[in-house]
Amino acid sequence: MGHGRNTVNLFFLIVGGALLVGVVYFAPWPVWAMLVLAILVAAAVLGSRAFRDRSRTAPPEPPPPYIPVAPVQRREQRVDRVALPSSVDDYDFLFSATVFWASTRAVMDESIVNPAALAIEAILERAKRITQHRPPGRASLVQHELSGALGRMQLDAAGHLQAMAESIVLVLPEHDQERLDKLAAVRKDKALWEHERKYEQSKREYLGEDVLKNTGSAVVWWLTRNDDHVEKTVQDIGLLAQLSAAANNKEIPERFHTLTEEPLLSQPSFDSAFSSGFRTGTTPADCFEAFLRSMDFNEDDPQRSLFTAQVAEHVMQHGRQEVAAELLRRFDASPPPMSDPMTDDLSS
């Protein structure tokens, strides 16, 4: 079919060429110019058809040859409870995982290279770079971090193989975990005690430097606490004067002597009055007990012990250790606990 079409095309070409020659020599120029244009158009049409036929009949290019890829052989080895350092000395993590590796070479001579040892060494080194900067109390969080960091194939230092790890478990020894729990409890207790101590210190400063600074301050404070009982406040002025004087280790001002039944501090000195046993038999603890009753403090009220400890410490700061000890003993109040050096070392 293609051969016949070529013959027809050759025949038309010869005939067209003869007609063109005849027209050029014998016909006027407008005729042969139109004929030349028609022949050129026909040649273009025939050329485009021939090109399309050729593209249709061209055989397709053969596909590239299939080259099979050799499967990567992965091997595995389990490691259990390998000690890895943490950010705190003497507290090591225990690392367990399944190590996978694949050789980067087609053939590895295992008579001179131990691929399992190389893979385990590479995984442990990668894990160590992370754990040595992590606190021992965050083992579960570090375990998830290691699972992400070691879950990718990476070359070892020598480039012999690629290694990764799965089924990672990271824990602390039980005795170390118990120590950390105890340290955490101590730090929490110390923080709570520090908060309570600052609170008590603030109240002591408020009572000593503001409320009991003098009798007038004590009366004003007591009046604000009993704004609906002005008469009661007036009746307690003498008691407040004695309490303010005792808290500041001073004598009761003379203008308040008439308001006190037995002026406790109107003697030549507080020391001589105390050493003589107070001629009336009244002690500062008796006055303080009357003051507590006037404030409606119950014996079971925890604020009573706290208030007593605060007043006793303020009295002790003024050199009256005997009076402070009597207040603490009589009203069953404990002084604020002192700081524990061992706790300070553990928290640091």
Summary of the structure (lengths in Angstrom):
residues: 348
radius of gyration: 52.6
end to end distance: 100.6
largest distance: 168.2
contacts: 896
relative contact order: 0.06
helix: 59%
strand: 10%
